[in-house]
Each structure stands twice: as C-alpha cells, then as structure tokens.
Amino acid sequence: MPKSKTTKKSVATKKTAPKTASKKVVVKTETAEAPSTKKVGYEDIRDEVEKPTAKRSPIETSRGNMRVPRRYHLTDKKMDKLMDEVQKGGGFPNPYRKGGIYHAVVQSLSNMGVNKTHTFADVKVEIEVVLRGFETKKKQNAWEAFANRAARNDLSGKDVNGRILQNAMVLQRLSGYHLYGEKLRQLNACIDVLKDADGLPLLRLNTKFKCPEDVKPINELRSPSNRGRRKKTPEAVVVEEPVGKE
C-alpha cells in the first residue's frame, strides 16, 4: 500500500520589528557651586606678615598686582614696650612712627585730651606743633614737608586740610588687607570723625572700649547711603582757622 505523502505547509511567519528596550535615562544635573564671596582679609595673612619683610611671600592685591604684604599690627614685643611707656606715665601709647602724619594725628588728640571732641582747626595747629619737632630723612622739617607736598593731580588733589582729614579717616580702616587702624584697635582705641551743628569736622581719640572686639570708629561725615561703596574723603574741607594761634 503506497505511503501517503505528507506535504509540509509553509507557515508564513509575520516578521515583526525587534523590540528595542526603552531605557530611562536619568540625567544627573549638578548644581554649579557659586563662587565663594568670602573676602580674604588681614587675618588670613597674619602669619605671613609676622615674618621679616624679606621672607614674606607676595600676595595678589585687589587690582591683580603682586605685592609683599605689610604688617599693620603690633607685635608682642612692641606692645610690651608701649605698655612700659604707659607705666612710666607717658600718657596714651602712640603706636605709630614718630615724625609721620599718623603719629602726629594721634599724638595731637592725645595731647589735647582723649575722649574729648576737638575742632579740626585746633587739631591742625597741634599737628603742626608735633611735626615741627621732627625732621624727615632728607633733613627737612616734617611739618613743612607735609604741608608743602604737591598734590598728585589737579582734579582730586587735596590741600593740607584735606590731607589731614583724609589721614584721620585712614586710621579708621579695620577691614581688608590694609588695617591702618589695627594698632589703635589693639590698644582698645580708635579715631572718631564727627561734625558740629554747622557740619564742620570734629576729631576724637576714643579710648573707652573694654576690648579690641568692641572698637568701632564713628564717621559722621560719610553719608549712610554710601555704605558699601568705595569710601571717599571730602575733596575740600572748610575750616574756621583759629585766631592768634599761628
């Protein structure tokens, strides 16, 4: 009996496109850190300025220049020396270089009475008396050298009154790299710049603070609206000169 032939039916298979597995891509977004706004100040370089000048490393100034930092604070040795002068009845211990305008401003206010307000005109007379007792390295009278110094330029240059007031304000600086008032702060003192009823400047050596952290100089000649901006010294100072004190 003949074998029956079985025919294989071709089953058409429908081709389907291969499935692509869908992956969830997680994108990690890293928040960029905001640049540090911390201002580098004198305390950050205090160890460096303790070294002799020749061994100090240069630092970058706010203008991008590299400069060897200055020491603005009193060393322990200098502080001990000043305290010895006080013990000997030397009055307020003036921490600035003799013959310079900073020393003259502080010494004048000390001579006239600490914690008292003094007119700018009277302080100017006393500053002249103090500076006339010293000579510069060029053997010139210190007062004449200061008073006759040529202005840097015609636009912003200051006369002798403006320079005296400017230097008094410089001694109020207690932030940044250039702490001109740090030596006074270490002595629990500062220079206050006040004004009278007519708006004329008054100066005071304030020694009533109990500790350096409490020291906060007062400057009534600067407008509160200018806080945070670059501080400027008045270009002209109108002063009523005392009569008979020339």
C-alpha positions as CSV (number, residue, x, y, z in Angstrom):
1,M,0.0,0.0,0.0
2,P,1.6,3.2,-1.1
3,K,2.6,5.6,1.6
4,S,0.7,8.8,1.7
5,K,2.8,11.8,1.1
6,T,2.5,14.4,3.7
7,T,3.0,17.9,2.5
8,K,4.5,20.4,4.8
9,K,2.6,23.5,4.8
10,S,4.8,26.5,4.9
11,V,3.6,28.6,7.7
12,A,4.2,32.2,6.8
13,T,5.7,34.0,9.8
14,K,5.0,37.6,10.1
15,K,8.2,39.4,10.6
16,T,7.9,42.0,13.3
17,A,10.4,44.6,14.0
18,P,12.6,43.8,17.0
19,K,11.6,45.5,20.1
20,T,14.0,48.0,21.4
21,A,14.1,48.1,25.1
22,S,13.4,51.6,26.3
23,K,15.8,52.7,28.9
24,K,15.0,55.6,31.2
25,V,18.0,57.8,31.1
26,V,18.5,59.7,34.3
27,V,20.4,62.9,33.8
28,K,22.2,64.0,36.9
29,T,22.2,67.7,37.0
30,E,25.0,69.0,39.1
31,T,24.3,72.4,40.5
32,A,27.4,74.5,39.9
33,E,28.8,75.9,43.1
34,A,28.5,79.6,43.3
35,P,31.9,81.3,43.5
36,S,33.0,82.0,47.0
37,T,32.2,85.5,48.1
38,K,34.4,85.4,51.2
39,K,36.7,88.3,51.3
40,V,40.3,87.4,52.1
41,G,41.4,89.7,54.9
42,Y,44.3,90.6,57.0
43,E,43.8,87.7,59.4
44,D,44.4,85.3,56.5
45,I,47.9,86.6,56.0
46,R,48.7,87.5,59.6
47,D,51.2,84.6,60.0
48,E,52.9,85.7,56.8
49,V,53.4,89.3,57.9
50,E,54.9,88.1,61.2
51,K,58.0,87.1,59.1
52,P,60.7,89.6,58.3
53,T,59.9,91.6,55.2
54,A,62.5,89.8,53.0
55,K,61.0,86.4,53.8
56,R,57.3,87.3,53.1
57,S,55.6,85.8,50.1
58,P,53.9,88.2,47.7
59,I,50.1,88.3,47.7
60,E,47.7,89.4,44.9
61,T,46.1,92.8,45.5
62,S,42.5,93.7,44.6
63,R,44.0,95.2,41.4
64,G,45.7,92.0,40.4
65,N,49.2,93.1,41.3
66,M,51.6,91.0,43.4
67,R,52.8,92.8,46.4
68,V,54.7,91.9,49.6
69,P,52.2,92.4,52.4
70,R,52.8,95.0,55.1
71,R,52.5,94.4,58.8
72,Y,49.7,96.6,60.3
73,H,49.5,95.1,63.8
74,L,51.7,95.5,66.9
75,T,54.0,92.6,67.7
76,D,54.1,91.3,71.3
77,K,57.5,92.9,71.7
78,K,56.2,96.3,70.5
79,M,53.1,96.0,72.7
80,D,55.2,95.3,75.8
81,K,57.4,98.4,75.0
82,L,54.3,100.6,74.7
83,M,52.9,99.3,78.0
84,D,56.2,100.1,79.7
85,E,55.9,103.7,78.5
86,V,52.4,103.9,80.0
87,Q,53.7,102.6,83.3
88,K,56.2,105.4,83.3
89,G,53.5,108.0,82.9
90,G,53.8,108.5,79.2
91,G,50.1,109.1,78.5
92,F,48.4,107.3,75.7
93,P,50.8,104.9,74.0
94,N,51.2,106.2,70.4
95,P,51.9,103.1,68.2
96,Y,52.9,104.9,65.0
97,R,56.2,106.0,63.7
98,K,57.4,109.3,65.1
99,G,57.6,112.1,62.6
100,G,54.8,110.7,60.4
101,I,51.3,112.1,59.9
102,Y,49.6,109.1,61.6
103,H,51.7,109.6,64.7
104,A,51.0,113.4,64.6
105,V,47.2,112.9,64.4
106,V,47.1,110.5,67.3
107,Q,49.6,112.5,69.4
108,S,47.8,115.7,68.9
109,L,44.5,114.3,70.0
110,S,46.2,112.7,73.0
111,N,47.9,116.0,74.0
112,M,44.6,117.8,73.7
113,G,42.7,115.2,75.7
114,V,41.4,111.7,75.0
115,N,37.7,111.0,74.8
116,K,37.0,114.7,74.0
117,T,35.9,116.2,70.7
118,H,38.3,118.8,69.2
119,T,37.7,121.2,66.3
120,F,39.6,120.5,63.2
121,A,41.2,123.9,63.3
122,D,42.6,123.2,66.8
123,V,43.8,119.8,65.8
124,K,45.6,121.2,62.8
125,V,47.5,123.7,65.0
126,E,48.6,120.9,67.3
127,I,49.6,118.6,64.5
128,E,51.9,121.4,63.2
129,V,53.4,121.7,66.7
130,V,54.0,118.0,66.8
131,L,55.5,117.6,63.3
132,R,57.8,120.6,63.7
133,G,59.6,118.6,66.4
134,F,60.9,116.1,63.8
135,E,62.9,116.0,60.6
136,T,62.5,113.8,57.5
137,K,65.2,111.6,56.1
138,K,66.1,114.5,53.8
139,K,66.7,116.7,56.8
140,Q,63.5,118.7,56.1
141,N,61.1,119.9,58.8
142,A,58.4,117.3,59.0
143,W,55.6,119.8,59.0
144,E,56.9,121.8,56.0
145,A,57.4,118.5,54.1
146,F,53.8,117.5,54.8
147,A,52.2,120.9,54.3
148,N,54.1,121.8,51.1
149,R,53.7,118.4,49.4
150,A,52.5,118.8,45.9
151,A,49.0,117.4,45.0
152,R,49.0,114.3,42.9
153,N,46.8,115.9,40.3
154,D,44.7,119.0,39.8
155,L,41.3,117.2,39.8
156,S,41.5,115.0,43.0
157,G,44.4,116.5,44.8
158,K,43.8,117.8,48.3
159,D,45.1,120.8,50.2
160,V,46.7,120.4,53.6
161,N,43.3,120.4,55.4
162,G,42.0,117.7,53.1
163,R,45.1,115.6,53.6
164,I,44.9,115.8,57.4
165,L,41.3,114.8,57.4
166,Q,42.0,112.0,54.9
167,N,44.8,110.6,57.1
168,A,42.5,110.7,60.2
169,M,39.9,108.6,58.2
170,V,42.6,106.2,57.0
171,L,43.3,105.4,60.7
172,Q,39.7,104.1,60.9
173,R,40.3,101.3,58.5
174,L,39.8,97.9,60.2
175,S,39.0,95.6,57.2
176,G,40.7,94.2,54.1
177,Y,44.4,93.9,53.8
178,H,45.3,97.5,54.9
179,L,44.3,97.8,58.5
180,Y,45.8,101.2,59.3
181,G,43.8,101.4,62.5
182,E,44.7,97.9,63.8
183,K,47.4,99.2,66.1
184,L,44.9,101.5,67.7
185,R,42.3,98.7,68.0
186,Q,44.9,96.6,69.8
187,L,45.1,99.4,72.3
188,N,41.3,99.5,72.7
189,A,41.1,102.8,70.9
190,C,40.1,104.5,67.6
191,I,39.8,107.8,65.9
192,D,36.2,109.2,65.6
193,V,35.4,111.7,62.9
194,L,32.3,113.8,64.0
195,K,30.7,117.0,62.9
196,D,29.3,120.0,64.7
197,A,26.0,121.8,64.1
198,D,27.4,123.6,61.1
199,G,28.8,120.4,59.6
200,L,32.4,121.2,60.3
201,P,34.6,118.2,61.3
202,L,35.4,117.3,64.9
203,L,38.0,114.7,65.8
204,R,38.3,112.5,68.9
205,L,40.6,109.8,70.2
206,N,38.2,107.3,71.7
207,T,39.8,105.1,74.4
208,K,36.6,103.9,76.2
209,F,36.4,100.4,74.7
210,K,36.9,97.4,77.0
211,C,38.4,95.1,74.4
212,P,39.6,95.3,70.7
213,E,36.5,93.5,69.5
214,D,34.3,96.4,70.8
215,V,36.2,99.0,68.8
216,K,34.0,100.6,66.1
217,P,35.1,104.0,64.7
218,I,32.5,106.6,64.1
219,N,32.5,108.7,60.9
220,E,29.6,111.3,60.7
221,L,31.0,112.9,57.5
222,R,30.1,109.9,55.4
223,S,26.5,109.6,54.2
224,P,24.7,106.3,55.3
225,S,23.6,105.9,51.6
226,N,27.2,105.5,50.6
227,R,27.8,102.5,52.9
228,G,29.1,99.6,50.9
229,R,30.5,101.8,48.2
230,R,34.1,102.9,47.9
231,K,34.6,105.4,50.7
232,K,35.7,108.8,49.6
233,T,37.2,111.6,51.6
234,P,35.7,115.1,51.0
235,E,37.9,116.9,48.5
236,A,37.6,120.2,50.3
237,V,37.4,120.9,53.9
238,V,36.1,124.3,55.0
239,V,37.7,125.1,58.4
240,E,37.5,128.1,60.5
241,E,41.1,128.8,61.4
242,P,41.7,129.9,65.0
243,V,42.9,133.5,65.5
244,G,46.2,134.1,67.3
245,K,47.5,130.6,67.1
246,E,49.8,130.9,64.1
